[in-house]
Amino acid sequence: MKPLLPSNLAILPRLLRTGTVAVALAAGLASMTPTASAADTLEKVRQRGALKVGVQYVAPEYAAGSKFRTPEGIEHVLAQDLAQRLQVKAVAVQGDAGKGADQLKSHKLDVLLAVAPANHSQRAATVTATVPTGYVAAPMAIMRIDTTIKTWEQLKGHTVCVPQGGRYAGLAARHGAIEKPYKAPADALLGLRIGACDATIHDAALLEELLKLPEWKKFSARLQAGVGAGAPLEIVLPAGDDKARAYFQQVAKEWQAGSTLQQQLRLMARNIAFEVYLDQDVPDCH
């Protein structure tokens, strides 16, 4: 028997079908230095017709007939918005801690959507072109409301479902948990609902939106990160292109002034909830 149809399915525009982009790791950016060739980024993007966005995890392209999955985080939506404003397409480029800075300097990518590294002051000394998006990433675990797990340490020995491209892969394992990787957030959350795992971890802001939906009340037990655990999501550019930096600063201001971040989080939560509903062929475990 399928679970009850979510109450909010009437407003599920599939805006995320336009493309898939993901987040790039920002570690290693301290090696960046300003270069004269960093100038005119916007003009080069427009001439090329594509905005190359550095990402941590590039999800496989959607194939006709396969299950659609909402991408990993809000940075995918923001990258699409950046590209649409420039009237170009967004292209995801795989980045990592050791190559992200070199890719920016060599123009293998145009921008990096990345969570600020722990040593923020070290990066600021060498990379001046950073633009805060207004989004703060912080981990949160959710579980069934009857769980006996009350602290992160109590995850030890328990199974935790995590999206394989997520920024929190490995977090539960550090607390002694057994991590089960899934291709997308919807799959990890489905694992929680059917009893394949005891918890799942994602960004707190997205999960808080998900838990506002009535069909998720049964899974609203939370483990939240401590004070200061969050990190800002930033647009990172090679230093030296003041025009591009000013442009992206204006875009970020518009995102924050127009509640774009919260609106997109709400939409993502509803889309993910719908994807879980479509795949849940058995009632909620227990």
VOPAGU-2260 file (C-alpha; in pm, 1 decimal, decimal comma):
REM VOPAGU-2260
SITE   aa  ch    i         X         Y         Z
SITE  MET   A    0       0,0       0,0       0,0
SITE  LYS   A    1     137,1     342,8     -95,3
SITE  PRO   A    2     156,6     619,7     166,8
SITE  LEU   A    3     -90,6     904,8     151,3
SITE  LEU   A    4     -32,6    1152,5    -130,4
SITE  PRO   A    5     159,5    1457,1      -1,2
SITE  SER   A    6     -65,3    1757,7      44,8
SITE  ASN   A    7     148,7    1995,1    -160,5
SITE  LEU   A    8     187,9    1812,3    -489,9
SITE  ALA   A    9     -18,4    2075,3    -671,5
SITE  ILE   A   10     280,0    2306,2    -678,1
SITE  LEU   A   11     567,9    2101,7    -812,4
SITE  PRO   A   12     713,4    2287,2   -1113,6
SITE  ARG   A   13    1007,6    2089,6   -1242,7
SITE  LEU   A   14    1244,9    2382,3   -1270,9
SITE  LEU   A   15    1542,6    2166,0   -1191,4
SITE  ARG   A   16    1508,8    1966,8   -1516,3
SITE  THR   A   17    1699,4    2238,3   -1702,9
SITE  GLY   A   18    2037,7    2109,0   -1600,8
SITE  THR   A   19    2251,7    1952,4   -1341,2
SITE  VAL   A   20    2525,6    2128,7   -1164,3
SITE  ALA   A   21    2678,3    2056,2    -830,3
SITE  VAL   A   22    2907,0    2213,7    -569,1
SITE  ALA   A   23    3288,5    2238,7    -586,4
SITE  LEU   A   24    3517,5    2180,0    -292,9
SITE  ALA   A   25    3693,6    2501,2    -196,4
SITE  ALA   A   26    3993,7    2350,8     -19,1
SITE  GLY   A   27    4319,6    2430,1    -191,9
SITE  LEU   A   28    4217,0    2779,3    -299,6
SITE  ALA   A   29    4495,8    2933,8     -95,9
SITE  SER   A   30    4733,9    2872,1    -381,4
SITE  MET   A   31    4548,3    3111,0    -614,7
SITE  THR   A   32    4714,4    3436,3    -721,0
SITE  PRO   A   33    4580,6    3726,6    -930,4
SITE  THR   A   34    4654,6    3716,2   -1302,5
SITE  ALA   A   35    4592,3    3962,9   -1581,2
SITE  SER   A   36    4409,7    3694,1   -1780,8
SITE  ALA   A   37    4139,1    3681,7   -1513,7
SITE  ALA   A   38    3983,8    3997,1   -1661,0
SITE  ASP   A   39    3680,3    3997,8   -1891,2
SITE  THR   A   40    3533,2    3674,3   -1752,4
SITE  LEU   A   41    3177,8    3780,1   -1835,2
SITE  GLU   A   42    3261,1    3867,9   -2194,5
SITE  LYS   A   43    3438,3    3535,1   -2248,9
SITE  VAL   A   44    3138,1    3349,6   -2104,1
SITE  ARG   A   45    2895,9    3529,6   -2334,2
SITE  GLN   A   46    3111,4    3467,2   -2640,5
SITE  ARG   A   47    3142,2    3099,5   -2552,9
SITE  GLY   A   48    2771,3    3065,6   -2475,0
SITE  ALA   A   49    2839,1    2865,2   -2160,3
SITE  LEU   A   50    2924,5    2929,8   -1794,8
SITE  LYS   A   51    3163,9    2665,0   -1664,1
SITE  VAL   A   52    3085,0    2609,9   -1296,7
SITE  GLY   A   53    3322,4    2423,5   -1067,0
SITE  VAL   A   54    3141,8    2148,6    -875,9
SITE  GLN   A   55    3222,3    1882,5    -622,0
SITE  TYR   A   56    3002,5    1614,4    -775,0
SITE  VAL   A   57    2879,8    1601,5   -1134,2
SITE  ALA   A   58    2568,1    1386,2   -1145,2
SITE  PRO   A   59    2509,9    1173,2   -1455,2
SITE  GLU   A   60    2301,2    1341,7   -1722,9
SITE  TYR   A   61    1931,5    1264,6   -1712,0
SITE  ALA   A   62    1841,6     986,1   -1953,8
SITE  ALA   A   63    1493,0     949,0   -2098,6
SITE  GLY   A   64    1300,6     678,4   -1916,9
SITE  SER   A   65    1512,7     689,8   -1601,0
SITE  LYS   A   66    1398,7     825,7   -1267,7
SITE  PHE   A   67    1447,3    1198,6   -1239,3
SITE  ARG   A   68    1628,8    1308,8    -925,8
SITE  THR   A   69    1659,0    1658,1    -784,6
SITE  PRO   A   70    2029,7    1749,9    -769,6
SITE  GLU   A   71    2228,8    1750,5    -450,1
SITE  GLY   A   72    2197,8    2107,0    -319,6
SITE  ILE   A   73    2087,2    2464,1    -371,3
SITE  GLU   A   74    2411,7    2548,7    -550,2
SITE  HIS   A   75    2276,6    2366,5    -856,9
SITE  VAL   A   76    1983,1    2604,5    -875,1
SITE  LEU   A   77    2204,0    2908,5    -817,6
SITE  ALA   A   78    2441,8    2802,9   -1094,4
SITE  GLN   A   79    2149,2    2766,3   -1333,2
SITE  ASP   A   80    2027,8    3112,9   -1236,5
SITE  LEU   A   81    2372,3    3264,2   -1297,4
SITE  ALA   A   82    2383,9    3109,8   -1642,0
SITE  GLN   A   83    2029,8    3216,1   -1731,5
SITE  ARG   A   84    2101,4    3575,0   -1631,1
SITE  LEU   A   85    2396,3    3572,7   -1871,7
SITE  GLN   A   86    2177,2    3402,6   -2134,5
SITE  VAL   A   87    2412,1    3107,8   -2162,5
SITE  LYS   A   88    2399,4    2744,3   -2056,9
SITE  ALA   A   89    2549,9    2610,7   -1734,0
SITE  VAL   A   90    2821,9    2346,9   -1767,5
SITE  ALA   A   91    2932,7    2145,1   -1465,9
SITE  VAL   A   92    3307,3    2089,9   -1427,5
SITE  GLN   A   93    3441,6    1838,7   -1178,5
SITE  GLY   A   94    3655,0    2007,4    -914,4
SITE  ASP   A   95    3837,3    1886,2    -606,8
SITE  ALA   A   96    4056,0    2010,3    -326,6
SITE  GLY   A   97    4376,1    1979,6    -526,3
SITE  LYS   A   98    4261,5    2105,9    -867,5
SITE  GLY   A   99    3998,4    2373,8    -805,4
SITE  ALA   A  100    4240,5    2665,6    -781,5
SITE  ASP   A  101    4437,4    2556,0   -1088,5
SITE  GLN   A  102    4115,8    2516,2   -1289,8
SITE  LEU   A  103    4015,4    2873,8   -1207,1
SITE  LYS   A  104    4355,5    3012,0   -1299,3
SITE  SER   A  105    4371,8    2816,7   -1624,7
SITE  HIS   A  106    4010,5    2902,7   -1716,8
SITE  LYS   A  107    3899,4    2541,6   -1722,8
SITE  LEU   A  108    3613,1    2682,6   -1518,4
SITE  ASP   A  109    3476,6    3035,3   -1482,9
SITE  VAL   A  110    3338,0    3030,4   -1130,4
SITE  LEU   A  111    3341,8    2803,8    -831,0
SITE  LEU   A  112    3035,1    2755,9    -611,5
SITE  ALA   A  113    3197,2    2642,5    -290,4
SITE  VAL   A  114    3159,1    2629,8      84,0
SITE  ALA   A  115    3424,0    2846,6     248,2
SITE  PRO   A  116    3717,0    2647,8     394,4
SITE  ALA   A  117    3776,8    2633,1     766,5
SITE  ASN   A  118    4081,4    2861,0     742,4
SITE  HIS   A  119    3888,8    3151,8     591,2
SITE  SER   A  120    4154,9    3412,0     668,0
SITE  GLN   A  121    4424,3    3211,6     487,1
SITE  ARG   A  122    4222,8    3200,3     167,3
SITE  ALA   A  123    4126,7    3568,2     188,7
SITE  ALA   A  124    4495,0    3663,8     185,3
SITE  THR   A  125    4546,1    3524,7    -164,2
SITE  VAL   A  126    4199,0    3503,5    -322,3
SITE  THR   A  127    4021,3    3838,4    -319,1
SITE  ALA   A  128    3733,3    3753,0    -553,3
SITE  THR   A  129    3482,3    3580,7    -329,3
SITE  VAL   A  130    3111,7    3665,9    -317,8
SITE  PRO   A  131    2890,1    3526,9     -37,9
SITE  THR   A  132    2561,4    3389,8    -171,5
SITE  GLY   A  133    2383,2    3435,2     160,9
SITE  TYR   A  134    2342,2    3060,3     210,3
SITE  VAL   A  135    2501,3    2887,5     508,8
SITE  ALA   A  136    2564,2    2513,1     486,8
SITE  ALA   A  137    2542,5    2313,0     810,2
SITE  PRO   A  138    2481,7    1940,2     861,2
SITE  MET   A  139    2171,1    1793,3    1019,4
SITE  ALA   A  140    2061,3    1432,7    1067,7
SITE  ILE   A  141    1695,6    1333,7    1074,7
SITE  MET   A  142    1544,2    1013,8    1215,8
SITE  ARG   A  143    1213,5     859,0    1317,4
SITE  ILE   A  144    1055,7    1038,0    1612,5
SITE  ASP   A  145    1076,3     721,5    1826,1
SITE  THR   A  146    1454,6     694,1    1786,1
SITE  THR   A  147    1678,9     639,5    2085,2
SITE  ILE   A  148    1961,5     832,4    1917,0
SITE  LYS   A  149    1997,2    1168,9    2088,4
SITE  THR   A  150    2356,6    1270,6    2010,6
SITE  TRP   A  151    2595,9    1241,3    1715,0
SITE  GLU   A  152    2811,1    1003,5    1919,6
SITE  GLN   A  153    2515,6     767,3    1953,9
SITE  LEU   A  154    2516,8     709,9    1577,7
SITE  LYS   A  155    2799,2     462,7    1641,8
SITE  GLY   A  156    2705,2     123,1    1506,1
SITE  HIS   A  157    2391,1     254,2    1336,0
SITE  THR   A  158    2332,7     279,2     961,6
SITE  VAL   A  159    2313,6     624,2     801,2
SITE  CYS   A  160    2198,7     687,3     443,0
SITE  VAL   A  161    2389,7     967,4     266,3
SITE  PRO   A  162    2386,7    1109,0     -89,1
SITE  GLN   A  163    2716,2     999,2    -245,4
SITE  GLY   A  164    2784,0    1344,2    -391,0
SITE  GLY   A  165    2697,8    1527,0     -70,9
SITE  ARG   A  166    2933,2    1742,2     130,7
SITE  TYR   A  167    2861,6    1537,7     443,8
SITE  ALA   A  168    2969,2    1198,3     315,8
SITE  GLY   A  169    3203,0    1062,9     581,7
SITE  LEU   A  170    3059,9    1270,2     868,0
SITE  ALA   A  171    2858,1     986,5    1020,5
SITE  ALA   A  172    3146,2     743,3     972,2
SITE  ARG   A  173    3363,1     968,4    1189,0
SITE  HIS   A  174    3114,6     903,4    1467,5
SITE  GLY   A  175    3137,3     527,9    1415,7
SITE  ALA   A  176    2825,3     491,8    1199,9
SITE  ILE   A  177    2790,8     265,8     897,4
SITE  GLU   A  178    2730,1     484,7     592,8
SITE  LYS   A  179    2520,8     366,6     297,9
SITE  PRO   A  180    2576,5     587,6     -10,5
SITE  TYR   A  181    2289,5     667,6    -245,4
SITE  LYS   A  182    2290,7     846,2    -580,4
SITE  ALA   A  183    2067,2    1136,1    -476,0
SITE  PRO   A  184    1895,8    1291,9    -170,6
SITE  ALA   A  185    1561,0    1134,3    -259,0
SITE  ASP   A  186    1715,0     785,5    -253,5
SITE  ALA   A  187    1881,0     843,3      83,8
SITE  LEU   A  188    1557,4     977,9     230,8
SITE  LEU   A  189    1362,9     686,3      89,0
SITE  GLY   A  190    1607,1     455,7     265,9
SITE  LEU   A  191    1518,0     625,0     593,6
SITE  ARG   A  192    1143,6     589,3     535,9
SITE  ILE   A  193    1152,5     218,2     452,2
SITE  GLY   A  194    1389,2     125,7     735,1
SITE  ALA   A  195    1708,1      70,7     533,6
SITE  CYS   A  196    1889,9     310,7     767,8
SITE  ASP   A  197    1845,7     474,6    1106,1
SITE  ALA   A  198    1921,3     829,9     994,4
SITE  THR   A  199    2009,9    1043,3     695,7
SITE  ILE   A  200    2223,1    1359,0     676,0
SITE  HIS   A  201    2189,2    1665,5     456,4
SITE  ASP   A  202    2199,0    2046,6     478,7
SITE  ALA   A  203    1994,6    2169,4     773,5
SITE  ALA   A  204    1821,2    2442,1     571,8
SITE  LEU   A  205    1686,4    2194,8     315,8
SITE  LEU   A  206    1582,5    1935,4     573,1
SITE  GLU   A  207    1399,7    2198,0     778,4
SITE  GLU   A  208    1189,3    2278,2     471,3
SITE  LEU   A  209    1124,9    1908,6     412,2
SITE  LEU   A  210    1012,7    1855,1     771,2
SITE  LYS   A  211     747,4    2124,5     735,6
SITE  LEU   A  212     555,7    1883,6     512,2
SITE  PRO   A  213     296,4    1685,1     709,7
SITE  GLU   A  214     398,7    1348,9     563,9
SITE  TRP   A  215     746,6    1392,0     717,2
SITE  LYS   A  216     632,9    1457,3    1075,4
SITE  LYS   A  217     702,1    1092,5    1160,3
SITE  PHE   A  218    1069,5    1147,3    1068,3
SITE  SER   A  219    1129,6    1481,8    1235,7
SITE  ALA   A  220    1373,6    1380,9    1510,8
SITE  ARG   A  221    1688,0    1589,6    1457,8
SITE  LEU   A  222    2057,0    1595,5    1533,3
SITE  GLN   A  223    2179,0    1949,8    1469,9
SITE  ALA   A  224    2530,7    2080,2    1434,4
SITE  GLY   A  225    2682,8    2284,1    1712,4
SITE  VAL   A  226    2723,4    2660,3    1715,0
SITE  GLY   A  227    2968,4    2775,7    1450,1
SITE  ALA   A  228    2946,5    2453,1    1247,9
SITE  GLY   A  229    2795,3    2625,6     944,7
SITE  ALA   A  230    2999,9    2763,6     655,1
SITE  PRO   A  231    2895,6    3018,5     389,9
SITE  LEU   A  232    2843,1    2913,3      31,2
SITE  GLU   A  233    3039,3    3148,1    -194,3
SITE  ILE   A  234    3090,6    3234,5    -557,1
SITE  VAL   A  235    3466,9    3224,1    -606,7
SITE  LEU   A  236    3646,5    3393,2    -899,2
SITE  PRO   A  237    4009,3    3436,1    -996,8
SITE  ALA   A  238    4132,8    3760,6    -845,6
SITE  GLY   A  239    4170,1    4055,3   -1080,1
SITE  ASP   A  240    3832,5    4072,4   -1255,7
SITE  ASP   A  241    3655,7    4356,0   -1072,8
SITE  LYS   A  242    3379,2    4374,8   -1333,4
SITE  ALA   A  243    3278,7    4012,1   -1285,6
SITE  ARG   A  244    3304,3    4041,3    -910,2
SITE  ALA   A  245    3075,9    4345,2    -906,4
SITE  TYR   A  246    2826,9    4165,4   -1130,2
SITE  PHE   A  247    2807,4    3857,6    -907,5
SITE  GLN   A  248    2784,1    4074,5    -595,9
SITE  GLN   A  249    2476,0    4239,8    -743,4
SITE  VAL   A  250    2323,6    3902,6    -828,8
SITE  ALA   A  251    2384,4    3775,7    -473,8
SITE  LYS   A  252    2217,2    4087,9    -331,4
SITE  GLU   A  253    1914,7    4020,5    -549,8
SITE  TRP   A  254    1902,4    3658,8    -432,6
SITE  GLN   A  255    1895,8    3768,9     -70,7
SITE  ALA   A  256    1661,0    4066,1    -113,6
SITE  GLY   A  257    1409,7    3862,1    -314,6
SITE  SER   A  258    1403,9    3555,7     -85,9
SITE  THR   A  259    1530,1    3346,4    -376,2
SITE  LEU   A  260    1724,4    3111,8    -149,9
SITE  GLN   A  261    1425,9    3025,0      69,6
SITE  GLN   A  262    1192,3    2988,4    -226,4
SITE  GLN   A  263    1427,0    2749,8    -402,5
SITE  LEU   A  264    1481,9    2546,4     -85,7
SITE  ARG   A  265    1106,5    2511,5     -49,5
SITE  LEU   A  266    1071,2    2399,9    -409,9
SITE  MET   A  267    1358,2    2150,2    -378,8
SITE  ALA   A  268    1206,6    2001,5     -62,2
SITE  ARG   A  269     870,5    1952,0    -232,5
SITE  ASN   A  270    1027,0    1799,1    -542,2
SITE  ILE   A  271    1237,2    1559,1    -333,8
SITE  ALA   A  272     932,4    1463,8    -124,5
SITE  PHE   A  273     744,2    1385,4    -444,8
SITE  GLU   A  274    1029,0    1171,2    -578,2
SITE  VAL   A  275    1032,3     974,2    -252,0
SITE  TYR   A  276     654,9     929,4    -268,4
SITE  LEU   A  277     667,3     792,9    -623,8
SITE  ASP   A  278     925,4     528,7    -527,6
SITE  GLN   A  279     786,5     422,2    -192,0
SITE  ASP   A  280     616,7      94,8    -273,9
SITE  VAL   A  281     585,9     -14,5      88,4
SITE  PRO   A  282     444,5     167,3     393,6
SITE  ASP   A  283     680,7     347,8     628,9
SITE  CYS   A  284     881,0      94,2     825,7
SITE  HIS   A  285     738,1      14,4    1169,0
